Amino acid sequence: MAEVQDTQAAGGPERKQRQLPRGLPVFAVIAVAILAFLAGGTGGSYQGKLAEVQKNDNASYLPGSAESTKVLAESAKFNKIENVPGFMVFHRPSGLTAEDRAAAGRAAQTISRTPGIDTDALTPPQASSDGTTLALFTPLVQKQDGKDVQFDKIAKLEQQIVDDATAGLPEGLEAYPAGQSGLLLAFSDAFAGIDSTLLLAALGVVIIILLFVYRSPVLWVFPTLSAVLALGLSSIVIYFLAKHEVVTLNGQSAGIMPVLVLGAGTDYALLLTARYREELHVYPNRFDAMIKAWRGSAPAIVASAVTVILGLLCLSFSSLESDKSLGPVGAISIACTLILSMSFLPVALALAGRWVFWPRKPKVDQRIDLASHGFWARVASKVDSNRRPAWIGVVLVLGICVIGLGSLNARGLNTAQGFTDTPDAVIGQDLYVTKFGQDASTPAVITTNASSVDAVIAAVSKVRGVDTKPGAVCVQVDYPKLAAAAKSGAARPSDGCAPASLQLQPIDGRTVVNATLADPFDSRAAYATVDRLRDAVHGVAGAEAMVGGASAATLDVQNASVHDRNLIIPIVLVVIFVVLALLLRSIVAPVLLILTVVLSFGAALGISALAFNHLFHFAGADPSFPLFTFVFLVALGIDYNIFLMTRIREESLRHGTRAGISRGLTVTGGVITSAGIVLAATFAVLGVLPIVFLAELGFAVAVGVLMDTILVRSVLVPALSADIGKKIWWPSKLAHAQD
């Protein structure tokens, strides 16, 4: 009798030991597990090949409707070759020597013979007025005859140029890349850590946490292997889809993908494994225990994955191509993770048996294992007995954190501010601007009717922020003609515009005008100049002029980011509400959960803003930062809402709402906390990449997930649910059941 009382105290009514039917569904799961294992193992080699199918040019980021995108498409008609402008900057603070100039000349000769250089656009080395610096123009072919050059090939070519330029330099002579090609190399080097540093760091963090959570030297292997296989499966699927241009992959989405897979995969594994451990206390047959655990956890895991997938696919409404690309890439990654988590992982755990939990192997004692959750049983009791002060206190704490949101500067960063370190390309760019003034290789590009070109040039020349030097506003030079003229001995124009014979000839009545800006192309001053330019040229009657170029492209991206944020966040909230309403068969509960999500999101942004300004000293944040933080924090964080509330509902059906809340929190508290710590740690690992955007995103999501785990899911939601009572299930029958 005492044993029965202990059993009921620990886990409720005794469960019957019975054999569960296996049948076709079980064999289907096993078949999927085998196929997923083989595909995931094969796909591991494709993780390193994703760089081959990445697109990181402006077209892969810009919205298709943006003015700069239209200018890019129209100006391409005038150039058989589109290039990425860049420089090699040679510098000696005390002044260049004859030996230095000779070394730069040899480098120029070597680089001019390098396949992939736009030889038609090459110019002689340019010396600074103080005699300390030489700049060598090194334009790289980005597109030729309508065919794009792969991003990784451009980066490798730029690295080759840097190696050639820095080989055998006289002692004391410094050489740095600069311009857009140099910055492209810097970003390529930064993202190169995805395949090694990021993945290894994330795996290391996950393994350490799982060792602590499971307290087993064996069990951590299974969820880790499942996540690695999911990453392999994701990589092979995304590789072939990107190769055939079904989806677009860029460095940003490639960097986030491993974190998504490892974080979500570990979450699903923790929930399934915890439920499996419970059922091993009931069923002597480990396969029966796994079948029961699979059936019990599948609704929550599938609902969580579907919510994340739908949340990510909401990015398809984005006007930014970079956001659109992340949606399907992330959704595919989560889908692959779900497949491995619900096929390979349960099969592997069931085949392995109870020994994987060693030294804490669960015994068949008819306990639901609540007794092992002593800490969370005490937490549940405290939350229940102090429910109103508890949820009011958490709301006040989160509300105070939201205040910091007012200091968030999400107006954008210039190129140098986008790195957490100082790559050589940033040093070279600063040196070039200091010694030579503004970079004429990144002008504002204006397409206009040829009949109005004089009026457009006159209007542009009067705009504040446009360089006033002779030749700053001209019809674009026809570089092949210029190169041919140079070979014939004709003098290259050094001041003013090129003669009409060396300018682009109109196509379909349209032509291209370049305007050198007075400020760095990636500065806010340059973006303001673009706005003024657009106002000016749009006012030229009959010109049908549009303004593009590097500065205009960045401005259009920032404006689109604000538009996407205001559009997509409400859509994601509606999608999550629908999923929760269908899952919980309630309207009140989803509304409550979404309100807590929004409050938690605001608090995370508030804390992040203070940390960015006063701890990390970042110059600001990208305009897309709030949207990305919301999508990942809410879509992934909703997992814990689902894990908690589905279990509370399950327990409420048997024990009533009040007891169901306490029992649900007791059983899932440890799992949710562990999952939250793993997810926070994996996102925090994004900080190992020297990209400010990823470091900020990782920090904000990590902080938000920890707050969700410790405060929202452990205190706020159960306390508020207990205070509302069974009405939280309205309008389902459970809202009217006897408590």
N, C-alpha and C positions, 0 to 999 in steps of 0.2 A: 504493500500500500504506500509506504514511504517512497518507494522507487517511482510509482505512478505519480505521486504528488510532485516529486522533483522534476519528473519529465514534463509535467504540465506547466510547472513554474518556469522551466527553462525554455520550453518551445511550444507550449499549447497542447492541444489534443493529440493523442498518439496517432501516428500515421500507419496505415496497414502496409506490410511488406507484400508486394505483388509484382509479378512479372509484367512488364509493359510490352505491348505488341511492337515488334520492330517493322517488319513488312517492307514494302517498296520504298517509302520515304527514307528509311534509314539507309538502304542500299544506294539510293540516289545521292544522299549526303556523302556517303563514302566515295562514290564515283566522282562527284564534284571535288572532293578533297584530293583525290589522286591527280585529277587533271589540273587543279589549281596548284598543287605542289610542283608538278612538272613544269607548268607554265611560269610559275614564280621563280623556280630555280633557273630556268633558261633566261628569264627576263633580267636577272641580275646583271648580266653583261651589258644590257642596254642602258643602264643608269649612266654609265660613262659616255654613251653615244648620244645622249640627248642634246649636247651642245651642237651636234651636227645639224639638227633640225630646228634650232632656235632662230627666231627673228627678233632683232633688237634695233631695227632701223625705225625712223619716225613713223613709217606707214603702219608698223605693228603696234604702235601706241596711240596714234592720232585718231580722233573720231572721223568717220568717213564724210560727215557733213561739214567739217571745219573748213574755214577759208584757206588755212595753210595746206590742208590736204588737197584741195582743188588746185592750188598754185603748184604744188609738188607734181601733180599729175599733168598739168598743162605745160610746165617748164620742161618736163621730161621729153616732150616732143622735139625740143630744140637741141637736145644733147644725146648723141648716141652713147655717150659715156657719162654716167653720174658718178661723182667721186665723193669720198669722205676727206675733207680738207684737214691738213695737219702740218706740223713743223718739227724739225729737230733744231733745238736751240743750243748753241755752243757759247760758253760764257767763262771769262776769266775776270774776276773782280778788279785786278790791277791793270787790265788792258790786254787785248789779244796780241800775241807775238806772230812773227812771220811763220813760225813752225805751226802755230795754232791754225792759221788761215790755210796753210797747206794741208793739214790734217782734215779740215772741214771740206776742202776741195776734193780730196781723195774720197771722202765719204759721199760727197755729192755724185761723183762719177760712179761709184759702186751702186748707190741707190738708184740712179737713173737707169741702170741695166737690170734692175730687179723686176721679174715678171709680176704684174699686178699693180705697178705704178702707172698712173695716168700721165704718160710722157708728154701729151699735148699741153698739159697745164703746168708743166715744170717751169720754174723761173730761176734765175741766177741767185746765189746766196745774197742775203740782204744784211748789211752791216748797220749797227746802231750808231747814232751820232757821237756817242762818247767813246766808241772804239772798244767796248768791252764785250760785245755780243754779236754773234752771227746767227741768222735764222735761215734755215734751208726748208723750202716748201716741199712737202712730201705727200701729195694727194694720192689716195688709194682708190682703185676702181671698185665701186659699190654695185653698179649695174651697167651692163654693156649689151647693146642691142636688145633691150627689154628683159634680159636675164639677170637675176639677182645673184650676187656672190654670197656664199654662206657666211654667216656671222663669224664662225670660228676660224674660217680661212682669212678673213680680214684681220682678225685679232692676231693670228699667227704671222701674217705679213707685216703688221706693225711691229711685232716683237722682233722680227728679222731685221727690219730697218733700224730699230734701236740698237740691236746687237752689232750691226755693221757700222753704225755711226759712232759707237762707243769703243770699238776695237782699236787698240793701239794708240789711244789719245796721249798727247804729251802730259806729263805730270802737272797737275794743277788746273787742267782744262776740264770744265764740267760740261756735260751734255745731257739734255732732258728732252723727252717728247712733249709736244704741246698741240693745241688745237683739238678738233673733234676726234681725230684718229687716235691721238694720245690718250684722251679721256676714255675712248672706247676700250683701249687696251687696259686702262686702270680698272674699269668695270669688269672686263673679262677676267683679269687677275683676281678681283674680289670674289666673283662668282665661281672661280675655279675651286674654291674651298668647299663647294657644295658636295662634290664627290668624295672628299676625304675628310677634311676638318669637321664640317657640319655633321655629316652622317656619323662619324666615329664619336664625336662629342655627344650627339643625341643618344646614340646607342649606349654609350658609357653611363650617361645619366639615368636612362631607363633601367639598365641592368642593376645599378646600385640601389635605386628605389625599390625595384622588385625584390631584390635580396632582402631588403629591410621589411617590406610588406609581407612577403611569404615566409620569411625566416626559414627558407629551404635552399640548400645549395643546388637543387635540381630544377624546381618548378619554374624559375624565371626563364629557363631555356625555351619553353614552349610558347609563351606569348611573344618573346623576342623573335624567335624563328618565324612565327606566324606573321609578325609585322614586316620582317625582312623579305619574306616571300611576297607579301602584299605589295611592297615597294617594287620588287622585281616585276610582278604582274602589271602594276601600274605603268612602269617604265616601258615595257614592251608594247602595251596597248597605245600609250601616248606617242611613242616613237613612230609607229607606223601611221597613226592618224595624222600626226604633224608632218610626216614625210609626204603624205598624199594630200596635204593642205586641207584636211577635214577640220582640224583644230589648229590654232596658232599657239606656239610655245615660245615664251620669252624667258629671259634670265630671272625675272621676278617670280613667275609662276613655277619655274623649275626649282627655285630656291625654297619656296614654301611647301612644295609637294612632299618632300621627305618628312617634314615636321607634321604635316597633316596625317600622313599614314602612320607614323610612329605614335603620335598622340592618340588618335582615334582607335588604332589597333590595340593599344594597351588598355584603353578604357573598356573596350568591348571584352577583352580577355579577362580583365579583373572582374567584371560583372558575371561572366559565364563561369569562371573558376570559383568565385564565391558561392554561386548557386549550386555548382557541382559538389563543393565541399559539404554544403548543407544536406544535399540528397544522399551523400555517402553515409550519413548518420542514420538514414532511413532504409536504404536499399542495400542488401548484401551483395547484389550483383552490380558491378561498376558500370556495365552497359545500361542497365535499367536506370541507374542513378543519373547517367549522362543524358539519357533520353528525356527524363523528367526535368533535368536542369536546362536542357536545350529548349524544351517546350515552355518552361517557365520564364526563361530570359529572352527568348527570341522576340516576343512582341516589343519589349523595351529596346533591345538592340536594333532591331529592324526599324522601329519608329525613330530612334535617334539618328540612324544613318540616313533614312529618308529625309528627315528634317534638315540635316546638314547638306545633303545633296540638293534638295530644293532651294535651300538658302543660297548655296553657291550658284545654282543655275539662275537665280534672280539677277545675278551679275550680267546675264545675257541682255537685260534691258539697258545696260550701260551704253553710253555713246562712245566711251573710250575703248579702243580695240584691245588695250592691255587688260582692262577689267573683263571684257568679254572673253578673252583667252583664259583667264584664271578660272572662270566659272566652270566650263567643261573639264578643264584639266583637274581641278579640285574635285569635281563630282565623280569623275572616273576613278580618281585615287581612293575616294571614300567607298565607292562601289566595290572596287577590288579588295579593299580592306574588309568590307562586310562579307564578301565571298569567302575569304580565307578564315575569318573569325568564326563563321558559322559552318564551316566544312572541315578544313584541315585541323583547326585547333581542337574542336570537340572529339574528332576521331583520334587524334594523337593522344589527348589526355585519357580517353577511355581505354585505348590500347595499352597505355603505360600503366594504368591502374593506380592504386592507393599509394604506392611507394614514392610517387613524385612529391607527395606532401611531407615526406620524411624531413625532420624527425617528429612532426606533429600529424601523423597519419590518422585520419578520422575513422572512428569505430562505429559499428552498427549498434547504436544505443537509443534509437528512436528519438533523439533530440534534434531539434531544428537548429541547434547550435547557438541559440540566443545567450546561453550561459557564458559563451566565450567572448561576448560583446559587453562585458561588464561596464567598461567606460561609457559606451554609447547608451547603455541602458540607464546609466545615471544622468547622462546628458538629456535623454528623452524625458526622464522624470522631471528634471529641473525645468525644461522648456514647457512641459505640460502644466506644471504647478505655477509657473510664472509667465504664462503665455502672453498676456497683454503688455507687461513691462518689457518682456524680451523683444517682441517685434517693434514696439515703439522705440526702444533703445537702439536697435539695429538701424531703423529708418533714420534716426537722428544722426548716427555715426556716418552713414552713407551720404546723408544730406550735407553734412559738413564737408565731406570729401568732394562733393559736386561743386562746391564753391570754387575750387581750384581750376575748374573748367574755364573760368573767365580769363585765365592767363595763358590759355593754349594759343599758340601762334601757328596756324596751319595755312599760311599764305604762300608757302613754297620755299625752296632752298635753291641757291645757285649751285653750280657744279662742284665747286670746291667744298661747300658746306655739306654736300651729300655724302662725304666720306668721314668715317670716324678717325682715320689716320690721314697722312699727307702723302699721297703717291707722287711719284716723279712727274706725272703729267700735270698735276696741280702746280707744282713748283715751276715747271716749264711754262705753263700758261701765264702765271703771274709775272714771270720774268719777261715773257714776250710782250705783254701789255705794258709793262713798265718801260721797256726799252724802245718799243716801236709804236706805241699808241694802240689804236684799235685795230682789230683783226679784219682786214678787208675780205678775207676768205669766208666770213660768215655774215654777209650783208642781209638786209631785208630784200626779199625777192618779190618784185611786183610784175604781174602780168597785166597787159593792157592792150586795147586796140591800137594798132600801129598808127592810125590816123590821129590819135590823141597823145602820142608819146611826148611831144614837146610840152603840152599842157600838163601832163602828169609829172614830168621832170621838174617843171617850174613849181608845181604845187608841192612836190616832195622836198625840194631844196629849201623851202620856207619853213618846214616843220621843225620845231624845237626838238633836239636830240639826234638830228641827222648831222653827220660830219660836214663841216663847211669847207674842207680842203678841195682844191680843184680835182675833178675826177671822182668825187665821192658819190655822185648820182649820174649814172650813165646807162645807156643801152648795153646789155651784157656782151662781153667780148666773145667772138667765135674762136675758141682756143685752137682747133686744128688749123684755121687760117693763120692765126698768130704764130703758131709753131712753124708753119711753112714759110711765113715771111721772115722769121728769125733765121731759118736755115739758109735763106737766100741772101742774108746779110742786111736785111732791112732793120732799122732801129725799132726796138720795142718801146711803145709809149711809156714814159716814166712819170708823166704829169698830165693831168687832164684826161679826157675820154679818148678812147682809141678812134682812129678815123673810121668813117662809115664803111669802108671796104673791109675792115676787120671786125665789124660788129655782126651780131646775129641778124639774119634776114627774116622778115616776117613770115609766119606760117598761118595760112587761113586768116590773114588780116590781124594776127596777134603777134606781140613781141614781148621781150622780157627786159625790165629795168632793174638794176641793182643799186641799192642805196646803203652806203657804209654808215653804221650807227656810231654815235659819239661815245657810247657807253658799252661795257662788256656785254656780249650777246646774251649772257645768262643772268643779267642783273634786272632788278625791278625797274630801274630807269629805262632799260631797253624795252621792257614790256610796255611801259607807259608810252614810249615813243611809237611802238607798233600801233597802239590804240589811236594815237594822234595821226599816224600815217593813214590808217584805214579811214578815219573821218575825212582826211584831206583828199585822198584819191577817189573815195566814193562820191565826193562832191564834184568831181570833174565830169561835166556832161558828156555823154557819149563814149566815155573811156571804158566802162565796164571793168574797171581795174580792181584787182585783189592783191592783198599783201600776204606773203608767206615768208619762208626762211626759218632759220633755227630759232630765233627769238619768238617769232609768231607761232611756231609749232609748240614751244613750251607754254606760251600764254594760252593757246587753245586747249592744251592738255589740262592746265590748271582750271580754266573756266569749266571744262567738261567734268572735271572731278567734283566741283561744287554742285553742278547739275545732277550728276549721278548720285551723289550722297543724298540730296533732297528727294530724289525719286525712288531709290532702291531701298532705303531704310524702311519706309512705310510698307513697301511690298513684302519685304522679308518678315515684318511683324505680322502681316495678314496671313502669310503662308504658315508661319509657326502657330498662329492661333487656330487655323483650320486643322492642322495636324494634331495639336493637343486636344482640340474639341472632339475630334473623331476618336482619338485614343482613350481619353478619359470619359467620354460621353457626358460632357459637362460644358457649360458656358462660363460659369463663375470661376472655376479652377483655372482655365486658360487665361482669363483676364487677369486674375491675381498673379499668375506666374509671369505673364508678359510685363506687368507693372514692375515686378521685382527685377526682371531682366533689364528694363530701361533704367531703373534706378542704379543698378549695379554697373551698367555701362557708363552712365554719367559719372559715377564715383571713380571708376577706373581711369577715365579721361582726365578727371580733376587731379588725381594723384600723379598721373603720368606727366601732365603739364608742369606741375611743380618740380618733378624729378628732372625733366628735360631742361628746365630753365636754371635750376639751382644746384643740381647734383651732377648731371652730365654736361651741362653748358652747351647744349645743342643750339644752333642758331634759329631753329624753328622746326616745323614739320611740313610734310607734303600735304597738299589739299586733299589727297585721297586717303590720308591716314585715318580720319574718323570712320570712313566707310569700311575700310579693310578691317579695322579693329572691331567695328560693330558686327560685320559678317562672321568673323572668326570667333569672337567672344560670345555672341548670341547663338549662332548656329551650333558651335561646339559646346558652349556652356549649357545649352538647353538639354544636352544629354543627361545632366545631373538632375534637372527637373523631371525628366522622363523616368530615369532610374528610380528616383524617390517616389514620385506620385503614382506610378504604376504599381509599385509594391505597396504603398499605402492603400490604394484602392483594392488590391488583392486581399490585404489583411482586413480592410474595413468590411468587405463582403462577408467575412466569417466572424469578426469580433466587434463590429461597430466602428464608427468613424473615430471616436476619441481613442479607443484602444488601438485602432488600425494605424493612426498617426504615430503613436509611440512605438509600436512594433515595427512599422516601416522604417522609422528613423533608426531604431536600434540595429536592425539587420543591415541596412544599407549605409549607415554612417561611415563605417570603416572603409567600405568599398568606394564610396563617393569621394571621401577625403583622399584615399590613395590615388584614385584616378585623377583627381584634380591636381595633386602634387606632380604626378607624372606629366600631365598635359602642360602645366605651367612650366615645368623644367624643360620640356622639349621646345616650347616656344622661346623660352629665355635663351636657349642655345643659339638662336638666330643672331644673338649679339656677337658671336665669334666671327661673323662676316663683317668686314669694315664698311658696311653700307648703313647710313644713318636711318633710312626708311625701315629697313629690316630690323635694326636694333630697337627702334622705337616701337615697331609693331610687336616684336617679341616681348618687350618689357610691358607694354600695355595689356596684351592678352594674358601674360603670366600674372600680373597684378589682379586683373579682373577675374581670372579663373580662381585664384586663391581666395579672393573675397567671396566669390560665389560659393566656393566649397566650405569655407570656415564660417561665414556669417549668413549668407542667404539660404543655402540648402540645409545647413545644420540648425539654424535658429529661426531666421525670418519666416521662411515658408511653413515649417511645421507649427511654429507659434501662432502665426496668423491663421493657418488652417484650423488649428484647434480652437481659436477664439471664434471663428465663424461657425464651426461645427459642421453638421451634416449638410447644411445648405450649400456648402462648397461644391457638392455634386449636382446641384440643380442644373437642368431639369430632369435628370435621370431618376429612376426609381430609388436609387440609393439615398437620395436626398430626403425621401419620405420613410425610409426604413427605420425600424425601432433601434435606437442606439444603445 
